[in-house]
Amino acid sequence: MTDCGCDKAQKDLEEYLRNEVCNTRHADITEHLENCAACRDEALVATTLTAVVARACKEAAPEDLRDQVLARLRAEQATHH
């Protein structure tokens, strides 16, 4: 059984989605994704997950929660010194 390139494409998928692969490999993966629905679906899941995480990272904790966490950390540090 010959591999249709899925193993190679999936191995490099994360770097591909962050544009961290060389142009030659980028073109190979792009071509593979155009012809392989399974890998294309995996790329879509990875892209969606990355976008959701990026959005979540932009959200800030409420100011009072932040103050409570900092106060607790300071108290813990004071008891361990």
mmCIF file of the N, C-alpha and C atoms, coordinates in Angstrom:
data_MODEL
# 
_entry.id   MODEL 
# 
loop_
_atom_site.group_PDB 
_atom_site.id 
_atom_site.type_symbol 
_atom_site.label_atom_id 
_atom_site.label_alt_id 
_atom_site.label_comp_id 
_atom_site.label_asym_id 
_atom_site.label_entity_id 
_atom_site.label_seq_id 
_atom_site.pdbx_PDB_ins_code 
_atom_site.Cartn_x 
_atom_site.Cartn_y 
_atom_site.Cartn_z 
_atom_site.occupancy 
_atom_site.B_iso_or_equiv 
_atom_site.pdbx_formal_charge 
_atom_site.auth_seq_id 
_atom_site.auth_comp_id 
_atom_site.auth_asym_id 
_atom_site.auth_atom_id 
_atom_site.pdbx_PDB_model_num 
ATOM 1   N N  . MET A 1 1  ? 0.854   -1.195 0.000  1.00 0.00 ? 1  MET A N  1 
ATOM 2   C CA . MET A 1 1  ? 0.000   0.000  0.000  1.00 0.00 ? 1  MET A CA 1 
ATOM 3   C C  . MET A 1 1  ? 0.887   1.240  0.000  1.00 0.00 ? 1  MET A C  1 
ATOM 4   N N  . THR A 1 2  ? 0.613   2.157  -0.889 1.00 0.00 ? 2  THR A N  1 
ATOM 5   C CA . THR A 1 2  ? 1.413   3.375  -0.961 1.00 0.00 ? 2  THR A CA 1 
ATOM 6   C C  . THR A 1 2  ? 0.683   4.507  -0.259 1.00 0.00 ? 2  THR A C  1 
ATOM 7   N N  . ASP A 1 3  ? 1.475   5.363  0.353  1.00 0.00 ? 3  ASP A N  1 
ATOM 8   C CA . ASP A 1 3  ? 0.918   6.511  1.064  1.00 0.00 ? 3  ASP A CA 1 
ATOM 9   C C  . ASP A 1 3  ? 0.616   7.608  0.051  1.00 0.00 ? 3  ASP A C  1 
ATOM 10  N N  . CYS A 1 4  ? -0.556  8.204  0.141  1.00 0.00 ? 4  CYS A N  1 
ATOM 11  C CA . CYS A 1 4  ? -0.932  9.264  -0.802 1.00 0.00 ? 4  CYS A CA 1 
ATOM 12  C C  . CYS A 1 4  ? -0.328  10.607 -0.405 1.00 0.00 ? 4  CYS A C  1 
ATOM 13  N N  . GLY A 1 5  ? 0.524   10.601 0.622  1.00 0.00 ? 5  GLY A N  1 
ATOM 14  C CA . GLY A 1 5  ? 1.142   11.844 1.084  1.00 0.00 ? 5  GLY A CA 1 
ATOM 15  C C  . GLY A 1 5  ? 0.527   12.359 2.371  1.00 0.00 ? 5  GLY A C  1 
ATOM 16  N N  . CYS A 1 6  ? -0.467  11.637 2.902  1.00 0.00 ? 6  CYS A N  1 
ATOM 17  C CA . CYS A 1 6  ? -1.151  12.087 4.120  1.00 0.00 ? 6  CYS A CA 1 
ATOM 18  C C  . CYS A 1 6  ? -0.197  12.174 5.303  1.00 0.00 ? 6  CYS A C  1 
ATOM 19  N N  . ASP A 1 7  ? 0.653   11.145 5.478  1.00 0.00 ? 7  ASP A N  1 
ATOM 20  C CA . ASP A 1 7  ? 1.574   11.149 6.613  1.00 0.00 ? 7  ASP A CA 1 
ATOM 21  C C  . ASP A 1 7  ? 2.471   12.380 6.572  1.00 0.00 ? 7  ASP A C  1 
ATOM 22  N N  . LYS A 1 8  ? 3.023   12.643 5.402  1.00 0.00 ? 8  LYS A N  1 
ATOM 23  C CA . LYS A 1 8  ? 3.920   13.800 5.252  1.00 0.00 ? 8  LYS A CA 1 
ATOM 24  C C  . LYS A 1 8  ? 3.157   15.112 5.454  1.00 0.00 ? 8  LYS A C  1 
ATOM 25  N N  . ALA A 1 9  ? 1.996   15.230 4.859  1.00 0.00 ? 9  ALA A N  1 
ATOM 26  C CA . ALA A 1 9  ? 1.212   16.464 4.974  1.00 0.00 ? 9  ALA A CA 1 
ATOM 27  C C  . ALA A 1 9  ? 0.798   16.699 6.425  1.00 0.00 ? 9  ALA A C  1 
ATOM 28  N N  . GLN A 1 10 ? 0.363   15.645 7.118  1.00 0.00 ? 10 GLN A N  1 
ATOM 29  C CA . GLN A 1 10 ? -0.077  15.808 8.498  1.00 0.00 ? 10 GLN A CA 1 
ATOM 30  C C  . GLN A 1 10 ? 1.090   16.122 9.429  1.00 0.00 ? 10 GLN A C  1 
ATOM 31  N N  . LYS A 1 11 ? 2.266   15.573 9.128  1.00 0.00 ? 11 LYS A N  1 
ATOM 32  C CA . LYS A 1 11 ? 3.445   15.835 9.946  1.00 0.00 ? 11 LYS A CA 1 
ATOM 33  C C  . LYS A 1 11 ? 3.812   17.322 9.883  1.00 0.00 ? 11 LYS A C  1 
ATOM 34  N N  . ASP A 1 12 ? 3.629   17.931 8.709  1.00 0.00 ? 12 ASP A N  1 
ATOM 35  C CA . ASP A 1 12 ? 4.014   19.328 8.512  1.00 0.00 ? 12 ASP A CA 1 
ATOM 36  C C  . ASP A 1 12 ? 2.845   20.301 8.609  1.00 0.00 ? 12 ASP A C  1 
ATOM 37  N N  . LEU A 1 13 ? 1.657   19.795 8.934  1.00 0.00 ? 13 LEU A N  1 
ATOM 38  C CA . LEU A 1 13 ? 0.452   20.624 8.886  1.00 0.00 ? 13 LEU A CA 1 
ATOM 39  C C  . LEU A 1 13 ? 0.524   21.841 9.812  1.00 0.00 ? 13 LEU A C  1 
ATOM 40  N N  . GLU A 1 14 ? 0.989   21.642 11.033 1.00 0.00 ? 14 GLU A N  1 
ATOM 41  C CA . GLU A 1 14 ? 1.042   22.751 11.979 1.00 0.00 ? 14 GLU A CA 1 
ATOM 42  C C  . GLU A 1 14 ? 1.949   23.874 11.470 1.00 0.00 ? 14 GLU A C  1 
ATOM 43  N N  . GLU A 1 15 ? 3.133   23.503 10.984 1.00 0.00 ? 15 GLU A N  1 
ATOM 44  C CA . GLU A 1 15 ? 4.050   24.501 10.434 1.00 0.00 ? 15 GLU A CA 1 
ATOM 45  C C  . GLU A 1 15 ? 3.452   25.153 9.186  1.00 0.00 ? 15 GLU A C  1 
ATOM 46  N N  . TYR A 1 16 ? 2.781   24.343 8.372  1.00 0.00 ? 16 TYR A N  1 
ATOM 47  C CA . TYR A 1 16 ? 2.135   24.856 7.158  1.00 0.00 ? 16 TYR A CA 1 
ATOM 48  C C  . TYR A 1 16 ? 1.106   25.929 7.507  1.00 0.00 ? 16 TYR A C  1 
ATOM 49  N N  . LEU A 1 17 ? 0.280   25.651 8.507  1.00 0.00 ? 17 LEU A N  1 
ATOM 50  C CA . LEU A 1 17 ? -0.776  26.597 8.873  1.00 0.00 ? 17 LEU A CA 1 
ATOM 51  C C  . LEU A 1 17 ? -0.207  27.881 9.467  1.00 0.00 ? 17 LEU A C  1 
ATOM 52  N N  . ARG A 1 18 ? 1.019   27.828 10.000 1.00 0.00 ? 18 ARG A N  1 
ATOM 53  C CA . ARG A 1 18 ? 1.670   29.027 10.533 1.00 0.00 ? 18 ARG A CA 1 
ATOM 54  C C  . ARG A 1 18 ? 2.631   29.637 9.516  1.00 0.00 ? 18 ARG A C  1 
ATOM 55  N N  . ASN A 1 19 ? 2.593   29.129 8.277  1.00 0.00 ? 19 ASN A N  1 
ATOM 56  C CA . ASN A 1 19 ? 3.478   29.590 7.201  1.00 0.00 ? 19 ASN A CA 1 
ATOM 57  C C  . ASN A 1 19 ? 4.945   29.471 7.586  1.00 0.00 ? 19 ASN A C  1 
ATOM 58  N N  . GLU A 1 20 ? 5.316   28.342 8.199  1.00 0.00 ? 20 GLU A N  1 
ATOM 59  C CA . GLU A 1 20 ? 6.687   28.120 8.640  1.00 0.00 ? 20 GLU A CA 1 
ATOM 60  C C  . GLU A 1 20 ? 7.395   27.041 7.835  1.00 0.00 ? 20 GLU A C  1 
ATOM 61  N N  . VAL A 1 21 ? 6.856   26.662 6.680  1.00 0.00 ? 21 VAL A N  1 
ATOM 62  C CA . VAL A 1 21 ? 7.525   25.670 5.842  1.00 0.00 ? 21 VAL A CA 1 
ATOM 63  C C  . VAL A 1 21 ? 8.072   26.380 4.607  1.00 0.00 ? 21 VAL A C  1 
ATOM 64  N N  . CYS A 1 22 ? 9.103   25.797 4.007  1.00 0.00 ? 22 CYS A N  1 
ATOM 65  C CA . CYS A 1 22 ? 9.690   26.406 2.810  1.00 0.00 ? 22 CYS A CA 1 
ATOM 66  C C  . CYS A 1 22 ? 8.678   26.375 1.666  1.00 0.00 ? 22 CYS A C  1 
ATOM 67  N N  . ASN A 1 23 ? 8.912   27.188 0.671  1.00 0.00 ? 23 ASN A N  1 
ATOM 68  C CA . ASN A 1 23 ? 7.952   27.314 -0.438 1.00 0.00 ? 23 ASN A CA 1 
ATOM 69  C C  . ASN A 1 23 ? 7.688   25.995 -1.148 1.00 0.00 ? 23 ASN A C  1 
ATOM 70  N N  . THR A 1 24 ? 8.713   25.167 -1.318 1.00 0.00 ? 24 THR A N  1 
ATOM 71  C CA . THR A 1 24 ? 8.533   23.887 -2.002 1.00 0.00 ? 24 THR A CA 1 
ATOM 72  C C  . THR A 1 24 ? 7.593   22.988 -1.224 1.00 0.00 ? 24 THR A C  1 
ATOM 73  N N  . ARG A 1 25 ? 7.863   22.835 0.085  1.00 0.00 ? 25 ARG A N  1 
ATOM 74  C CA . ARG A 1 25 ? 6.993   22.001 0.912  1.00 0.00 ? 25 ARG A CA 1 
ATOM 75  C C  . ARG A 1 25 ? 5.601   22.608 1.002  1.00 0.00 ? 25 ARG A C  1 
ATOM 76  N N  . HIS A 1 26 ? 5.510   23.948 1.063  1.00 0.00 ? 26 HIS A N  1 
ATOM 77  C CA . HIS A 1 26 ? 4.214   24.631 1.129  1.00 0.00 ? 26 HIS A CA 1 
ATOM 78  C C  . HIS A 1 26 ? 3.368   24.273 -0.088 1.00 0.00 ? 26 HIS A C  1 
ATOM 79  N N  . ALA A 1 27 ? 3.979   24.322 -1.262 1.00 0.00 ? 27 ALA A N  1 
ATOM 80  C CA . ALA A 1 27 ? 3.251   24.001 -2.493 1.00 0.00 ? 27 ALA A CA 1 
ATOM 81  C C  . ALA A 1 27 ? 2.798   22.541 -2.488 1.00 0.00 ? 27 ALA A C  1 
ATOM 82  N N  . ASP A 1 28 ? 3.672   21.639 -2.005 1.00 0.00 ? 28 ASP A N  1 
ATOM 83  C CA . ASP A 1 28 ? 3.308   20.224 -1.948 1.00 0.00 ? 28 ASP A CA 1 
ATOM 84  C C  . ASP A 1 28 ? 2.123   19.997 -1.022 1.00 0.00 ? 28 ASP A C  1 
ATOM 85  N N  . ILE A 1 29 ? 2.147   20.633 0.126  1.00 0.00 ? 29 ILE A N  1 
ATOM 86  C CA . ILE A 1 29 ? 1.056   20.444 1.089  1.00 0.00 ? 29 ILE A CA 1 
ATOM 87  C C  . ILE A 1 29 ? -0.227  21.072 0.558  1.00 0.00 ? 29 ILE A C  1 
ATOM 88  N N  . THR A 1 30 ? -0.117  22.261 -0.041 1.00 0.00 ? 30 THR A N  1 
ATOM 89  C CA . THR A 1 30 ? -1.293  22.914 -0.631 1.00 0.00 ? 30 THR A CA 1 
ATOM 90  C C  . THR A 1 30 ? -1.939  21.997 -1.669 1.00 0.00 ? 30 THR A C  1 
ATOM 91  N N  . GLU A 1 31 ? -1.111  21.412 -2.524 1.00 0.00 ? 31 GLU A N  1 
ATOM 92  C CA . GLU A 1 31 ? -1.635  20.511 -3.557 1.00 0.00 ? 31 GLU A CA 1 
ATOM 93  C C  . GLU A 1 31 ? -2.287  19.287 -2.914 1.00 0.00 ? 31 GLU A C  1 
ATOM 94  N N  . HIS A 1 32 ? -1.642  18.746 -1.887 1.00 0.00 ? 32 HIS A N  1 
ATOM 95  C CA . HIS A 1 32 ? -2.220  17.576 -1.213 1.00 0.00 ? 32 HIS A CA 1 
ATOM 96  C C  . HIS A 1 32 ? -3.580  17.922 -0.597 1.00 0.00 ? 32 HIS A C  1 
ATOM 97  N N  . LEU A 1 33 ? -3.667  19.075 0.060  1.00 0.00 ? 33 LEU A N  1 
ATOM 98  C CA . LEU A 1 33 ? -4.931  19.467 0.693  1.00 0.00 ? 33 LEU A CA 1 
ATOM 99  C C  . LEU A 1 33 ? -6.038  19.670 -0.336 1.00 0.00 ? 33 LEU A C  1 
ATOM 100 N N  . GLU A 1 34 ? -5.663  20.128 -1.532 1.00 0.00 ? 34 GLU A N  1 
ATOM 101 C CA . GLU A 1 34 ? -6.664  20.321 -2.587 1.00 0.00 ? 34 GLU A CA 1 
ATOM 102 C C  . GLU A 1 34 ? -7.243  18.991 -3.063 1.00 0.00 ? 34 GLU A C  1 
ATOM 103 N N  . ASN A 1 35 ? -6.455  17.917 -2.906 1.00 0.00 ? 35 ASN A N  1 
ATOM 104 C CA . ASN A 1 35 ? -6.870  16.619 -3.435 1.00 0.00 ? 35 ASN A CA 1 
ATOM 105 C C  . ASN A 1 35 ? -7.242  15.595 -2.371 1.00 0.00 ? 35 ASN A C  1 
ATOM 106 N N  . CYS A 1 36 ? -7.132  15.954 -1.101 1.00 0.00 ? 36 CYS A N  1 
ATOM 107 C CA . CYS A 1 36 ? -7.404  14.983 -0.036 1.00 0.00 ? 36 CYS A CA 1 
ATOM 108 C C  . CYS A 1 36 ? -8.381  15.591 0.973  1.00 0.00 ? 36 CYS A C  1 
ATOM 109 N N  . ALA A 1 37 ? -9.612  15.130 0.934  1.00 0.00 ? 37 ALA A N  1 
ATOM 110 C CA . ALA A 1 37 ? -10.650 15.682 1.815  1.00 0.00 ? 37 ALA A CA 1 
ATOM 111 C C  . ALA A 1 37 ? -10.342 15.433 3.284  1.00 0.00 ? 37 ALA A C  1 
ATOM 112 N N  . ALA A 1 38 ? -9.775  14.276 3.622  1.00 0.00 ? 38 ALA A N  1 
ATOM 113 C CA . ALA A 1 38 ? -9.492  13.960 5.026  1.00 0.00 ? 38 ALA A CA 1 
ATOM 114 C C  . ALA A 1 38 ? -8.470  14.935 5.611  1.00 0.00 ? 38 ALA A C  1 
ATOM 115 N N  . CYS A 1 39 ? -7.395  15.198 4.878  1.00 0.00 ? 39 CYS A N  1 
ATOM 116 C CA . CYS A 1 39 ? -6.376  16.137 5.367  1.00 0.00 ? 39 CYS A CA 1 
ATOM 117 C C  . CYS A 1 39 ? -6.912  17.571 5.354  1.00 0.00 ? 39 CYS A C  1 
ATOM 118 N N  . ARG A 1 40 ? -7.733  17.884 4.374  1.00 0.00 ? 40 ARG A N  1 
ATOM 119 C CA . ARG A 1 40 ? -8.340  19.213 4.311  1.00 0.00 ? 40 ARG A CA 1 
ATOM 120 C C  . ARG A 1 40 ? -9.230  19.438 5.524  1.00 0.00 ? 40 ARG A C  1 
ATOM 121 N N  . ASP A 1 41 ? -9.987  18.410 5.913  1.00 0.00 ? 41 ASP A N  1 
ATOM 122 C CA . ASP A 1 41 ? -10.829 18.499 7.110  1.00 0.00 ? 41 ASP A CA 1 
ATOM 123 C C  . ASP A 1 41 ? -9.975  18.688 8.360  1.00 0.00 ? 41 ASP A C  1 
ATOM 124 N N  . GLU A 1 42 ? -8.866  17.966 8.429  1.00 0.00 ? 42 GLU A N  1 
ATOM 125 C CA . GLU A 1 42 ? -7.973  18.107 9.582  1.00 0.00 ? 42 GLU A CA 1 
ATOM 126 C C  . GLU A 1 42 ? -7.389  19.518 9.642  1.00 0.00 ? 42 GLU A C  1 
ATOM 127 N N  . ALA A 1 43 ? -7.044  20.065 8.478  1.00 0.00 ? 43 ALA A N  1 
ATOM 128 C CA . ALA A 1 43 ? -6.518  21.432 8.433  1.00 0.00 ? 43 ALA A CA 1 
ATOM 129 C C  . ALA A 1 43 ? -7.582  22.431 8.885  1.00 0.00 ? 43 ALA A C  1 
ATOM 130 N N  . LEU A 1 44 ? -8.827  22.196 8.508  1.00 0.00 ? 44 LEU A N  1 
ATOM 131 C CA . LEU A 1 44 ? -9.920  23.075 8.919  1.00 0.00 ? 44 LEU A CA 1 
ATOM 132 C C  . LEU A 1 44 ? -10.120 23.024 10.425 1.00 0.00 ? 44 LEU A C  1 
ATOM 133 N N  . VAL A 1 45 ? -10.064 21.836 10.998 1.00 0.00 ? 45 VAL A N  1 
ATOM 134 C CA . VAL A 1 45 ? -10.193 21.695 12.453 1.00 0.00 ? 45 VAL A CA 1 
ATOM 135 C C  . VAL A 1 45 ? -9.059  22.439 13.148 1.00 0.00 ? 45 VAL A C  1 
ATOM 136 N N  . ALA A 1 46 ? -7.837  22.263 12.663 1.00 0.00 ? 46 ALA A N  1 
ATOM 137 C CA . ALA A 1 46 ? -6.683  22.928 13.271 1.00 0.00 ? 46 ALA A CA 1 
ATOM 138 C C  . ALA A 1 46 ? -6.798  24.437 13.161 1.00 0.00 ? 46 ALA A C  1 
ATOM 139 N N  . THR A 1 47 ? -7.223  24.935 12.005 1.00 0.00 ? 47 THR A N  1 
ATOM 140 C CA . THR A 1 47 ? -7.385  26.375 11.800 1.00 0.00 ? 47 THR A CA 1 
ATOM 141 C C  . THR A 1 47 ? -8.464  26.938 12.720 1.00 0.00 ? 47 THR A C  1 
ATOM 142 N N  . THR A 1 48 ? -9.580  26.229 12.824 1.00 0.00 ? 48 THR A N  1 
ATOM 143 C CA . THR A 1 48 ? -10.677 26.659 13.692 1.00 0.00 ? 48 THR A CA 1 
ATOM 144 C C  . THR A 1 48 ? -10.242 26.672 15.148 1.00 0.00 ? 48 THR A C  1 
ATOM 145 N N  . LEU A 1 49 ? -9.556  25.616 15.577 1.00 0.00 ? 49 LEU A N  1 
ATOM 146 C CA . LEU A 1 49 ? -9.080  25.535 16.949 1.00 0.00 ? 49 LEU A CA 1 
ATOM 147 C C  . LEU A 1 49 ? -8.107  26.678 17.259 1.00 0.00 ? 49 LEU A C  1 
ATOM 148 N N  . THR A 1 50 ? -7.201  26.952 16.344 1.00 0.00 ? 50 THR A N  1 
ATOM 149 C CA . THR A 1 50 ? -6.239  28.041 16.524 1.00 0.00 ? 50 THR A CA 1 
ATOM 150 C C  . THR A 1 50 ? -6.958  29.378 16.660 1.00 0.00 ? 50 THR A C  1 
ATOM 151 N N  . ALA A 1 51 ? -7.978  29.605 15.841 1.00 0.00 ? 51 ALA A N  1 
ATOM 152 C CA . ALA A 1 51 ? -8.733  30.858 15.903 1.00 0.00 ? 51 ALA A CA 1 
ATOM 153 C C  . ALA A 1 51 ? -9.475  30.992 17.231 1.00 0.00 ? 51 ALA A C  1 
ATOM 154 N N  . VAL A 1 52 ? -10.068 29.896 17.707 1.00 0.00 ? 52 VAL A N  1 
ATOM 155 C CA . VAL A 1 52 ? -10.798 29.922 18.980 1.00 0.00 ? 52 VAL A CA 1 
ATOM 156 C C  . VAL A 1 52 ? -9.843  30.221 20.136 1.00 0.00 ? 52 VAL A C  1 
ATOM 157 N N  . VAL A 1 53 ? -8.687  29.561 20.143 1.00 0.00 ? 53 VAL A N  1 
ATOM 158 C CA . VAL A 1 53 ? -7.706  29.797 21.198 1.00 0.00 ? 53 VAL A CA 1 
ATOM 159 C C  . VAL A 1 53 ? -7.205  31.239 21.146 1.00 0.00 ? 53 VAL A C  1 
ATOM 160 N N  . ALA A 1 54 ? -6.920  31.741 19.958 1.00 0.00 ? 54 ALA A N  1 
ATOM 161 C CA . ALA A 1 54 ? -6.447  33.124 19.818 1.00 0.00 ? 54 ALA A CA 1 
ATOM 162 C C  . ALA A 1 54 ? -7.484  34.114 20.341 1.00 0.00 ? 54 ALA A C  1 
ATOM 163 N N  . ARG A 1 55 ? -8.758  33.852 20.039 1.00 0.00 ? 55 ARG A N  1 
ATOM 164 C CA . ARG A 1 55 ? -9.831  34.724 20.525 1.00 0.00 ? 55 ARG A CA 1 
ATOM 165 C C  . ARG A 1 55 ? -9.910  34.677 22.043 1.00 0.00 ? 55 ARG A C  1 
ATOM 166 N N  . ALA A 1 56 ? -9.799  33.477 22.600 1.00 0.00 ? 56 ALA A N  1 
ATOM 167 C CA . ALA A 1 56 ? -9.884  33.316 24.057 1.00 0.00 ? 56 ALA A CA 1 
ATOM 168 C C  . ALA A 1 56 ? -8.719  34.013 24.753 1.00 0.00 ? 56 ALA A C  1 
ATOM 169 N N  . CYS A 1 57 ? -7.557  34.004 24.130 1.00 0.00 ? 57 CYS A N  1 
ATOM 170 C CA . CYS A 1 57 ? -6.376  34.634 24.737 1.00 0.00 ? 57 CYS A CA 1 
ATOM 171 C C  . CYS A 1 57 ? -6.499  36.156 24.786 1.00 0.00 ? 57 CYS A C  1 
ATOM 172 N N  . LYS A 1 58 ? -7.351  36.713 23.952 1.00 0.00 ? 58 LYS A N  1 
ATOM 173 C CA . LYS A 1 58 ? -7.534  38.165 23.942 1.00 0.00 ? 58 LYS A CA 1 
ATOM 174 C C  . LYS A 1 58 ? -8.473  38.634 25.039 1.00 0.00 ? 58 LYS A C  1 
ATOM 175 N N  . GLU A 1 59 ? -9.230  37.692 25.592 1.00 0.00 ? 59 GLU A N  1 
ATOM 176 C CA . GLU A 1 59 ? -10.171 38.052 26.646 1.00 0.00 ? 59 GLU A CA 1 
ATOM 177 C C  . GLU A 1 59 ? -9.418  38.225 27.959 1.00 0.00 ? 59 GLU A C  1 
ATOM 178 N N  . ALA A 1 60 ? -9.812  39.200 28.734 1.00 0.00 ? 60 ALA A N  1 
ATOM 179 C CA . ALA A 1 60 ? -9.154  39.468 30.010 1.00 0.00 ? 60 ALA A CA 1 
ATOM 180 C C  . ALA A 1 60 ? -10.076 39.046 31.163 1.00 0.00 ? 60 ALA A C  1 
ATOM 181 N N  . ALA A 1 61 ? -9.448  38.633 32.244 1.00 0.00 ? 61 ALA A N  1 
ATOM 182 C CA . ALA A 1 61 ? -10.221 38.291 33.439 1.00 0.00 ? 61 ALA A CA 1 
ATOM 183 C C  . ALA A 1 61 ? -10.786 39.567 34.042 1.00 0.00 ? 61 ALA A C  1 
ATOM 184 N N  . PRO A 1 62 ? -11.931 39.493 34.711 1.00 0.00 ? 62 PRO A N  1 
ATOM 185 C CA . PRO A 1 62 ? -12.471 40.671 35.394 1.00 0.00 ? 62 PRO A CA 1 
ATOM 186 C C  . PRO A 1 62 ? -11.442 41.213 36.391 1.00 0.00 ? 62 PRO A C  1 
ATOM 187 N N  . GLU A 1 63 ? -11.407 42.511 36.543 1.00 0.00 ? 63 GLU A N  1 
ATOM 188 C CA . GLU A 1 63 ? -10.419 43.177 37.391 1.00 0.00 ? 63 GLU A CA 1 
ATOM 189 C C  . GLU A 1 63 ? -10.414 42.635 38.819 1.00 0.00 ? 63 GLU A C  1 
ATOM 190 N N  . ASP A 1 64 ? -11.602 42.396 39.388 1.00 0.00 ? 64 ASP A N  1 
ATOM 191 C CA . ASP A 1 64 ? -11.642 41.897 40.770 1.00 0.00 ? 64 ASP A CA 1 
ATOM 192 C C  . ASP A 1 64 ? -11.069 40.485 40.886 1.00 0.00 ? 64 ASP A C  1 
ATOM 193 N N  . LEU A 1 65 ? -11.283 39.647 39.879 1.00 0.00 ? 65 LEU A N  1 
ATOM 194 C CA . LEU A 1 65 ? -10.706 38.306 39.887 1.00 0.00 ? 65 LEU A CA 1 
ATOM 195 C C  . LEU A 1 65 ? -9.184  38.397 39.790 1.00 0.00 ? 65 LEU A C  1 
ATOM 196 N N  . ARG A 1 66 ? -8.711  39.253 38.934 1.00 0.00 ? 66 ARG A N  1 
ATOM 197 C CA . ARG A 1 66 ? -7.269  39.455 38.797 1.00 0.00 ? 66 ARG A CA 1 
ATOM 198 C C  . ARG A 1 66 ? -6.664  39.895 40.131 1.00 0.00 ? 66 ARG A C  1 
ATOM 199 N N  . ASP A 1 67 ? -7.293  40.831 40.799 1.00 0.00 ? 67 ASP A N  1 
ATOM 200 C CA . ASP A 1 67 ? -6.802  41.323 42.092 1.00 0.00 ? 67 ASP A CA 1 
ATOM 201 C C  . ASP A 1 67 ? -6.794  40.205 43.136 1.00 0.00 ? 67 ASP A C  1 
ATOM 202 N N  . GLN A 1 68 ? -7.841  39.359 43.140 1.00 0.00 ? 68 GLN A N  1 
ATOM 203 C CA . GLN A 1 68 ? -7.911  38.247 44.097 1.00 0.00 ? 68 GLN A CA 1 
ATOM 204 C C  . GLN A 1 68 ? -6.785  37.247 43.854 1.00 0.00 ? 68 GLN A C  1 
ATOM 205 N N  . VAL A 1 69 ? -6.527  36.947 42.596 1.00 0.00 ? 69 VAL A N  1 
ATOM 206 C CA . VAL A 1 69 ? -5.470  35.992 42.262 1.00 0.00 ? 69 VAL A CA 1 
ATOM 207 C C  . VAL A 1 69 ? -4.107  36.558 42.673 1.00 0.00 ? 69 VAL A C  1 
ATOM 208 N N  . LEU A 1 70 ? -3.858  37.814 42.347 1.00 0.00 ? 70 LEU A N  1 
ATOM 209 C CA . LEU A 1 70 ? -2.585  38.433 42.728 1.00 0.00 ? 70 LEU A CA 1 
ATOM 210 C C  . LEU A 1 70 ? -2.411  38.480 44.243 1.00 0.00 ? 70 LEU A C  1 
ATOM 211 N N  . ALA A 1 71 ? -3.465  38.803 44.972 1.00 0.00 ? 71 ALA A N  1 
ATOM 212 C CA . ALA A 1 71 ? -3.390  38.849 46.433 1.00 0.00 ? 71 ALA A CA 1 
ATOM 213 C C  . ALA A 1 71 ? -3.080  37.456 46.985 1.00 0.00 ? 71 ALA A C  1 
ATOM 214 N N  . ARG A 1 72 ? -3.704  36.438 46.429 1.00 0.00 ? 72 ARG A N  1 
ATOM 215 C CA . ARG A 1 72 ? -3.464  35.061 46.886 1.00 0.00 ? 72 ARG A CA 1 
ATOM 216 C C  . ARG A 1 72 ? -2.026  34.639 46.600 1.00 0.00 ? 72 ARG A C  1 
ATOM 217 N N  . LEU A 1 73 ? -1.518  35.009 45.415 1.00 0.00 ? 73 LEU A N  1 
ATOM 218 C CA . LEU A 1 73 ? -0.134  34.681 45.074 1.00 0.00 ? 73 LEU A CA 1 
ATOM 219 C C  . LEU A 1 73 ? 0.842   35.365 46.023 1.00 0.00 ? 73 LEU A C  1 
ATOM 220 N N  . ARG A 1 74 ? 0.577   36.627 46.305 1.00 0.00 ? 74 ARG A N  1 
ATOM 221 C CA . ARG A 1 74 ? 1.455   37.363 47.229 1.00 0.00 ? 74 ARG A CA 1 
ATOM 222 C C  . ARG A 1 74 ? 1.423   36.731 48.624 1.00 0.00 ? 74 ARG A C  1 
ATOM 223 N N  . ALA A 1 75 ? 0.249   36.323 49.073 1.00 0.00 ? 75 ALA A N  1 
ATOM 224 C CA . ALA A 1 75 ? 0.121   35.694 50.381 1.00 0.00 ? 75 ALA A CA 1 
ATOM 225 C C  . ALA A 1 75 ? 0.884   34.365 50.419 1.00 0.00 ? 75 ALA A C  1 
ATOM 226 N N  . GLU A 1 76 ? 0.782   33.588 49.361 1.00 0.00 ? 76 GLU A N  1 
ATOM 227 C CA . GLU A 1 76 ? 1.493   32.306 49.286 1.00 0.00 ? 76 GLU A CA 1 
ATOM 228 C C  . GLU A 1 76 ? 2.999   32.529 49.278 1.00 0.00 ? 76 GLU A C  1 
ATOM 229 N N  . GLN A 1 77 ? 3.444   33.533 48.520 1.00 0.00 ? 77 GLN A N  1 
ATOM 230 C CA . GLN A 1 77 ? 4.882   33.831 48.472 1.00 0.00 ? 77 GLN A CA 1 
ATOM 231 C C  . GLN A 1 77 ? 5.388   34.281 49.850 1.00 0.00 ? 77 GLN A C  1 
ATOM 232 N N  . ALA A 1 78 ? 4.606   35.054 50.539 1.00 0.00 ? 78 ALA A N  1 
ATOM 233 C CA . ALA A 1 78 ? 5.018   35.564 51.856 1.00 0.00 ? 78 ALA A CA 1 
ATOM 234 C C  . ALA A 1 78 ? 5.152   34.432 52.870 1.00 0.00 ? 78 ALA A C  1 
ATOM 235 N N  . THR A 1 79 ? 4.309   33.417 52.774 1.00 0.00 ? 79 THR A N  1 
ATOM 236 C CA . THR A 1 79 ? 4.372   32.312 53.742 1.00 0.00 ? 79 THR A CA 1 
ATOM 237 C C  . THR A 1 79 ? 5.510   31.340 53.429 1.00 0.00 ? 79 THR A C  1 
ATOM 238 N N  . HIS A 1 80 ? 6.031   31.362 52.222 1.00 0.00 ? 80 HIS A N  1 
ATOM 239 C CA . HIS A 1 80 ? 7.096   30.435 51.840 1.00 0.00 ? 80 HIS A CA 1 
ATOM 240 C C  . HIS A 1 80 ? 8.466   31.060 51.853 1.00 0.00 ? 80 HIS A C  1 
ATOM 241 N N  . HIS A 1 81 ? 8.599   32.300 52.281 1.00 0.00 ? 81 HIS A N  1 
ATOM 242 C CA . HIS A 1 81 ? 9.915   32.946 52.297 1.00 0.00 ? 81 HIS A CA 1 
ATOM 243 C C  . HIS A 1 81 ? 10.498  32.957 53.665 1.00 0.00 ? 81 HIS A C  1 
# 
